[in-house]
Amino acid sequence: MPSHVSQARSQALGDLLRRTAQRDGDKLALISGPTRLTFAQLDEIVDRTANALAARGLRHGDRLALLCHNDWQFVVVAQATARLGAILVPVNFMLSAGEVAYVLEHSGAVGIVAEDALADVAVEAMGIAGWTAPRVLGWVALGGQAPRDGWEDVRDWTRYGDATPPAVLVADDDPLRLMYTSGTESRPKGAMLSSRSLIAQYCSCVIDGSMTVDDVEIHSLPLYHCAQLDCFLGPDLMLGATSVILPAPDPAAIIAAIEAERATKLFAPPTVWIGLLRHPAFDAADLSSLRKGYYGASPMPVEILRELRERLPGVDLWNFYGQTEMAPLATILRPHEQEARAGSAGRPGLFVQTKVVDDDGVEVAVGEIGEIVHRSPHATLGYWNDPDKTAEAFRGGWFHSGDLGVFDADGYLSVVDRKKDMIKTGGENVASREVEEALYEHPDVAEVAVFGLPDPKWIEAVTAVVVLRDGASVSADELVAFCRGRLAGFKTPKRVEVADALPKNPSGKILKRELRERYAG
């Protein structure tokens, strides 16, 4: 009887698509290149794939790595593992073989699904990890290459003979995802997310982000990252909205897809929004279908926000702030708050409680800077095989984000900096974002990153690396002088470098660690 009750009350991640297919089976679910799948078709091939994986020995609690660019097959494998209660381990496709090997070893994965173009990396990683007989080797033929010996084409799994829904009972807090954080340390941590974490987060996104069944959304950021996968794709599958999968956040492809599919919704970090605004096809394109725009991953420069409002006046904008361990949404700045609260991360989401604390965990007063902490069902179950880091992150019964922030009197949160990115110069603290905002006011500046570098006099010197707009010409000294008129002396950059581009990860986040290494000394 208890198991029957649990089955009747099931609300696991793998149930969501099935319920959508029952409601809206004939509705278009996925567009991915030439592939178009309705919700009924997607639901069926997910069941077939899950049964194919089960026949190859994948079981509840097993970890399966997925190394692949965006594609409909990525979605199928992610949904199929959820139906088996297996734990999906999405892997950053920018990692080296050694870094992939660490993920394979640390997670204890029993198999890997890899895109053909990434097969060499996967095979090398498997060798480094000492794999001898993995249970699952899946091949995603995005480049059209036939599977290597011992590998199986994922498309064959989608045609597996058994389409019966798997009879696996998945509990609310069984881990279903192991998301490896980009991290600030030498080794990334594996954040465990459950159905409870993810579904609560989906509901917060849907309600606070005004998402609806009528949305047609462009998904161009990497699906291995929880921002695109779980703030946007997951809610779309739950609601019954249509998802357009693009392989990468290429501005020309995004613009073309909005026009061709009459897309209504787009998420992109500020760097990608900037790329769209600067693309020569932007002004001539018919983007009139676009109604909802979301940004996150890093703060939106105020000047870019103003430009977006001017050039896309029919688009409502939301700022989603959070991190992997929050599945990932924590706070939201809504459309009617964008101008009055420009630069703010907004207020806590529907299922989130947030406060700002000092080093002892004591809540600080309004207007004072401290570490941002959360309580929420969104939160990770902890870090895989790392009880010490889990205990540290959850000390005092709150999840500690590692971000510094400040609340104003109306309850709006501003993220000041990562703790590690706060620049300590000449006995003063400088938030890199404040300096970046000042430089973005310069008409010739397209992108900027500010960070601290070791300095014998200042301890850390405020350093800026700037990318200029096409055709612009301005010297480093002129940019320093520009800042001096807007910032206190200790905040003004001691050094400005002009570069052709800033290093970014596939999610569009600027890699300040690489810049520190490049410009050190």
C-alpha positions in Angstrom: 0.0 0.0 0.0 2.7 2.6 0.8 4.3 2.1 -2.6 0.9 2.5 -4.3 0.4 5.8 -2.4 3.9 7.0 -3.5 3.2 6.1 -7.1 -0.1 7.9 -7.1 1.5 11.0 -5.6 4.6 10.9 -7.8 5.9 14.3 -8.9 9.3 13.5 -10.3 11.2 15.3 -13.1 10.4 12.4 -15.5 6.7 12.9 -15.0 6.4 16.4 -16.3 6.9 15.7 -20.0 4.5 12.8 -19.9 1.8 15.0 -18.4 2.3 17.7 -21.0 2.1 15.1 -23.8 -1.2 13.9 -22.3 -2.6 17.5 -22.4 -1.0 18.8 -25.6 0.3 15.8 -27.5 -0.1 17.4 -31.0 1.6 20.6 -30.1 5.1 21.3 -31.4 7.6 20.7 -28.6 11.1 20.9 -30.1 12.6 22.4 -33.3 16.2 21.4 -33.7 17.7 21.9 -37.2 15.4 19.8 -39.5 14.0 17.8 -36.6 10.5 18.8 -35.4 8.9 16.8 -32.6 5.4 17.1 -31.0 5.1 16.5 -27.3 3.5 13.1 -28.0 6.5 12.1 -30.3 9.0 13.4 -27.8 7.3 11.6 -24.9 7.4 8.3 -26.8 11.0 8.5 -27.9 12.0 9.4 -24.3 10.4 6.2 -23.1 12.0 4.1 -25.9 15.4 5.7 -25.0 14.9 5.0 -21.3 14.1 1.4 -22.0 17.2 1.1 -24.3 19.4 2.5 -21.5 17.8 0.2 -19.0 18.5 -2.8 -21.3 22.2 -1.7 -21.3 22.3 -1.8 -17.5 21.6 1.8 -16.5 19.9 1.8 -13.2 18.3 4.1 -10.6 21.1 6.1 -9.0 23.7 5.4 -11.7 25.5 8.4 -13.2 25.6 9.0 -16.9 27.8 11.7 -18.4 26.6 13.7 -21.4 29.2 15.6 -23.5 27.3 17.3 -26.3 26.4 20.6 -27.9 22.8 21.6 -28.0 20.6 19.2 -30.0 17.2 17.4 -29.6 19.1 14.3 -28.7 20.6 16.1 -25.6 17.0 16.7 -24.5 16.0 13.1 -25.1 18.9 11.7 -23.1 18.3 14.1 -20.2 14.6 13.2 -20.0 15.3 9.5 -20.4 17.7 9.4 -17.4 15.1 11.2 -15.3 12.5 8.5 -16.0 15.0 5.8 -14.8 16.0 7.7 -11.7 19.5 7.8 -13.1 21.7 10.8 -12.4 22.6 12.9 -15.5 26.0 14.5 -15.5 26.1 17.2 -18.1 29.7 18.0 -19.1 31.1 21.3 -20.3 32.1 20.7 -23.9 35.0 23.3 -23.5 36.8 21.1 -21.0 40.1 19.3 -21.8 40.3 15.6 -21.7 42.0 15.7 -18.3 39.2 17.9 -16.9 36.5 15.6 -18.4 38.3 12.6 -16.9 38.1 14.3 -13.4 34.3 14.6 -13.8 34.1 10.9 -14.9 36.2 9.7 -12.0 34.7 12.0 -9.3 31.1 11.3 -10.3 31.6 7.6 -10.7 29.8 7.6 -14.0 29.0 4.2 -15.5 28.9 5.5 -19.1 29.0 8.5 -21.4 27.0 9.9 -24.3 29.3 12.0 -26.6 28.9 14.0 -29.7 31.0 12.8 -32.7 33.0 16.0 -32.8 33.9 15.5 -29.1 34.6 11.8 -29.3 38.4 12.2 -29.3 38.1 14.1 -26.0 35.8 11.5 -24.6 38.0 8.6 -25.5 41.1 10.3 -24.2 39.2 11.2 -20.9 38.1 7.6 -20.6 41.7 6.4 -20.9 42.9 8.9 -18.2 40.0 7.8 -15.9 41.0 4.2 -16.4 37.6 3.1 -17.8 37.7 -0.5 -19.1 34.1 -1.7 -19.6 31.5 1.2 -19.4 27.9 0.0 -19.4 26.8 2.8 -21.8 28.6 4.4 -24.8 26.3 6.6 -26.8 27.1 8.4 -30.0 25.4 11.7 -31.1 26.1 12.1 -34.8 25.8 15.9 -35.1 28.6 15.9 -37.7 27.2 12.9 -39.6 30.1 10.6 -38.6 29.2 6.9 -38.1 29.7 5.6 -34.5 33.1 4.2 -33.6 33.5 0.5 -32.6 31.7 -0.2 -29.4 29.6 3.0 -29.5 25.9 3.1 -30.3 24.0 5.7 -32.2 21.6 7.5 -29.8 19.0 7.7 -32.7 18.9 3.9 -32.5 17.9 4.1 -28.9 15.0 6.5 -29.8 13.7 3.7 -32.1 14.0 0.9 -29.5 11.3 -1.7 -29.6 9.8 -1.1 -26.2 7.8 2.2 -25.7 6.3 1.2 -22.3 6.8 3.9 -19.7 9.5 2.7 -17.3 8.1 1.4 -14.0 10.6 3.2 -11.8 9.5 5.1 -8.7 11.6 8.2 -8.2 11.4 10.0 -4.9 11.2 13.8 -4.5 14.8 14.1 -3.2 16.5 11.4 -5.2 19.4 13.1 -7.0 18.8 13.3 -10.7 21.4 15.8 -11.8 25.0 16.3 -10.9 26.0 19.7 -12.1 29.7 20.5 -11.9 30.3 24.1 -11.0 32.8 26.2 -12.9 34.0 27.1 -9.5 36.8 29.3 -8.1 38.9 26.4 -6.8 41.3 24.1 -8.5 38.6 21.3 -8.8 34.9 21.9 -9.6 32.3 20.6 -7.2 29.3 18.4 -8.2 26.1 20.0 -7.0 23.3 17.4 -6.6 19.8 18.5 -7.7 16.6 16.5 -7.2 13.1 16.6 -8.6 12.1 18.7 -5.6 14.9 21.3 -6.3 14.1 21.5 -10.0 10.3 21.5 -10.0 10.2 24.1 -7.3 12.6 26.2 -9.3 10.5 25.7 -12.5 7.4 27.0 -10.7 9.3 30.1 -9.5 10.5 30.7 -13.1 7.1 30.3 -14.6 5.3 32.5 -12.1 7.9 35.2 -11.6 9.0 35.1 -15.2 5.5 35.3 -16.7 6.1 32.1 -18.8 3.1 30.6 -20.7 2.1 27.7 -22.8 2.0 30.0 -25.9 5.7 30.9 -25.7 8.1 30.0 -28.5 11.6 30.2 -27.1 15.1 30.3 -28.5 17.5 28.1 -26.6 21.0 29.0 -27.8 23.1 29.0 -24.5 24.6 25.6 -23.6 22.2 23.1 -22.3 24.9 21.5 -20.1 24.5 24.7 -18.0 21.5 24.9 -15.6 20.6 28.4 -16.7 19.4 27.4 -20.2 18.5 23.8 -19.2 16.5 24.5 -16.0 15.4 28.2 -16.0 14.0 27.9 -19.6 13.9 24.5 -21.3 12.5 22.6 -18.2 9.7 25.1 -17.7 8.9 25.1 -21.4 8.5 21.3 -21.3 6.4 21.4 -18.2 4.1 24.1 -19.6 3.9 22.9 -23.2 5.7 25.8 -24.8 7.7 25.3 -28.0 11.5 25.2 -27.8 13.8 26.1 -30.7 17.2 24.5 -30.0 20.3 26.3 -31.6 23.8 24.8 -31.4 25.4 28.0 -30.1 24.6 31.7 -29.2 25.6 33.0 -32.6 23.9 36.4 -33.1 23.1 35.9 -36.8 21.5 32.5 -36.0 19.5 33.9 -33.2 18.2 36.8 -35.3 17.3 34.4 -38.1 15.6 31.9 -35.8 13.5 34.7 -34.2 12.3 35.7 -37.7 11.7 32.2 -39.0 9.9 30.7 -36.0 8.2 33.9 -34.8 9.9 33.4 -31.4 8.4 35.2 -28.5 11.1 34.6 -25.8 14.9 34.7 -25.5 17.4 34.3 -22.7 20.9 35.5 -23.1 23.7 36.9 -20.8 24.6 40.5 -21.3 27.5 39.6 -23.6 25.2 37.9 -26.1 22.6 40.8 -25.9 25.5 43.1 -26.7 26.4 40.9 -29.6 22.8 41.1 -30.9 22.7 44.9 -30.6 26.0 45.2 -32.5 25.2 42.8 -35.3 24.6 44.4 -38.7 21.4 42.4 -39.3 19.8 43.6 -36.1 18.0 46.7 -37.3 16.8 45.3 -40.6 15.4 42.1 -39.0 11.7 41.6 -38.1 11.9 40.9 -34.4 8.3 42.0 -33.8 7.3 38.6 -32.4 9.8 38.9 -29.5 7.9 39.8 -26.3 10.0 38.5 -23.4 13.7 38.9 -22.8 15.7 37.5 -19.9 19.3 38.1 -18.8 21.6 36.7 -16.2 25.0 35.0 -15.6 26.4 38.5 -14.9 25.0 42.0 -14.3 23.6 43.9 -17.2 25.5 47.2 -17.7 23.0 50.0 -17.2 23.9 51.6 -20.5 23.2 48.4 -22.4 19.9 48.0 -20.5 18.9 51.5 -21.7 19.9 50.6 -25.3 17.8 47.4 -25.2 14.8 49.3 -24.0 15.2 51.8 -26.8 15.8 49.4 -29.7 13.4 46.6 -28.5 10.6 48.7 -27.0 8.1 45.8 -27.3 10.2 43.4 -25.2 9.7 43.1 -21.5 12.9 42.3 -19.6 13.7 40.2 -16.6 16.9 39.8 -14.6 17.3 36.2 -13.2 20.0 36.0 -10.6 21.2 32.8 -9.0 23.8 30.0 -9.2 24.0 26.3 -10.0 23.4 25.3 -6.4 20.0 27.1 -6.4 18.9 25.2 -9.5 19.7 28.1 -10.3 17.1 30.9 -9.7 17.2 32.9 -6.5 16.0 36.5 -7.2 14.2 38.3 -10.0 14.0 41.9 -11.3 10.7 42.3 -13.2 9.9 44.4 -16.3 8.3 47.3 -14.4 11.3 47.5 -12.1 14.0 47.6 -14.8 14.5 51.4 -15.1 13.8 52.5 -11.5 16.0 49.6 -10.2 18.6 49.4 -13.0 21.5 47.2 -11.9 19.5 45.5 -9.2 19.1 41.7 -8.9 15.5 42.3 -7.7 13.7 40.5 -4.9 13.7 36.8 -3.9 11.7 34.4 -6.0 8.4 32.8 -5.1 10.0 29.9 -3.1 13.1 31.7 -1.9 14.0 33.5 1.3 17.2 35.6 1.1 19.2 37.7 3.5 22.6 39.3 3.7 25.0 38.3 6.6 28.4 39.1 8.1 31.2 36.6 8.5 29.6 35.3 11.7 26.3 34.6 9.9 24.5 37.5 11.6 22.1 39.5 9.3 23.4 43.0 8.5 21.4 46.2 8.4 19.8 47.6 5.3 22.5 49.3 3.2 25.3 47.2 4.6 27.3 44.8 2.5 27.5 41.1 3.4 27.3 37.6 2.0 24.1 36.6 0.2 22.5 33.5 1.7 19.3 31.6 0.9 16.7 29.2 2.2 14.7 27.4 -0.5 13.6 24.0 -1.9 15.5 25.1 -5.0 18.8 24.5 -3.1 21.2 21.6 -3.9 21.1 18.5 -1.8 24.8 19.1 -1.3 28.1 18.4 -3.0 28.7 14.9 -4.3 31.1 13.0 -2.1 32.2 16.1 -0.3 30.5 16.4 3.2 33.0 19.1 4.4 32.2 21.5 1.6 28.5 20.7 2.0 28.7 21.6 5.7 30.6 24.8 4.9 28.1 25.9 2.3 25.1 25.2 4.6 26.5 26.5 7.8 23.8 28.0 10.1 21.0 26.4 8.1 21.4 28.7 5.1 23.0 28.2 1.7 26.0 30.5 1.4 26.3 31.8 -2.1 29.8 33.3 -2.0 28.4 36.6 -3.5 28.5 39.9 -1.7 25.3 42.0 -1.8 23.3 44.7 -0.1 19.5 45.2 0.4 17.9 48.6 0.1 15.0 49.8 2.3 12.4 48.4 -0.2 13.9 44.9 -0.2 15.7 45.0 -3.5 19.0 43.2 -3.6 22.1 44.5 -5.4 25.0 42.1 -6.0 28.2 43.9 -5.2 30.7 41.3 -6.3 31.9 37.8 -5.8 33.8 37.6 -2.6 36.8 36.6 -4.6 36.4 39.5 -7.0 36.3 42.3 -4.4 39.4 44.3 -5.0 41.4 45.3 -1.9 43.5 48.3 -2.9 45.3 50.7 -0.6 43.3 49.7 2.4 39.9 50.2 0.6 37.4 47.7 -1.0 36.4 48.3 -4.6 33.6 46.5 -6.3 34.7 45.6 -9.8 31.1 46.1 -11.1 31.1 49.8 -10.1 34.2 50.5 -12.2 32.8 48.5 -15.1 29.6 50.6 -15.0 31.6 53.8 -15.2 33.6 52.5 -18.2 30.4 51.4 -20.0 29.3 55.0 -20.0 32.0 55.8 -22.5 30.5 55.8 -26.0 33.5 53.9 -27.5 33.4 51.0 -25.0 31.7 47.8 -26.2 32.8 45.4 -23.3 34.9 45.7 -20.2 36.1 43.5 -17.3 37.6 44.9 -14.1 39.7 42.9 -11.6 42.5 43.3 -9.2 46.2 42.4 -9.9 48.9 42.1 -7.2 50.8 45.4 -6.7 53.7 46.2 -4.3 52.2 49.6 -3.4 48.4 49.1 -3.5 48.3 45.3 -2.6 45.9 45.0 -5.5 45.7 47.4 -8.5 42.4 48.1 -10.1 42.8 46.8 -13.7 40.5 47.1 -16.6 40.5 45.3 -19.9 38.4 47.0 -22.5 37.0 46.0 -26.0 36.2 49.0 -28.1 33.3 49.3 -30.5 34.0 48.8 -34.2 35.9 51.7 -35.7 36.5 53.4 -32.3 39.9 54.7 -31.3 40.6 55.8 -27.7 43.7 55.5 -25.6 44.1 53.9 -22.2 45.0 57.2 -20.7 41.8 58.7 -22.0 39.8 55.9 -20.4 41.5 56.5 -17.1 40.8 60.2 -17.3 37.1 59.4 -18.1 36.8 57.2 -15.0 38.6 59.8 -12.8 35.7 62.2 -13.5 33.2 59.6 -12.3 34.9 57.6 -9.5 36.9 58.2 -6.4 40.6 58.1 -6.9 41.1 54.7 -5.2 38.4 53.2 -7.5 39.9 54.6 -10.8 41.8 52.0 -12.7 45.6 52.1 -12.2 45.9 50.2 -15.5 43.7 49.9 -18.6 44.4 47.5 -21.5 42.6 47.5 -24.8 41.9 44.0 -26.2 40.2 42.6 -29.3 38.0 40.3 -27.2 37.3 39.1 -23.7 37.6 35.4 -22.9 34.2 33.9 -22.1 32.8 30.5 -21.2 30.0 29.0 -23.4 27.5 30.6 -21.1 28.8 34.0 -22.0 30.3 34.7 -18.6 33.6 36.7 -18.8 36.5 34.6 -17.5 38.3 36.9 -15.2 40.6 34.2 -14.0 42.1 34.0 -17.5 42.5 37.7 -17.6 44.3 37.8 -14.2 46.7 35.1 -15.5 47.2 36.9 -18.9 48.0 40.3 -17.4 49.8 39.4 -14.2 53.2 41.0 -14.1 
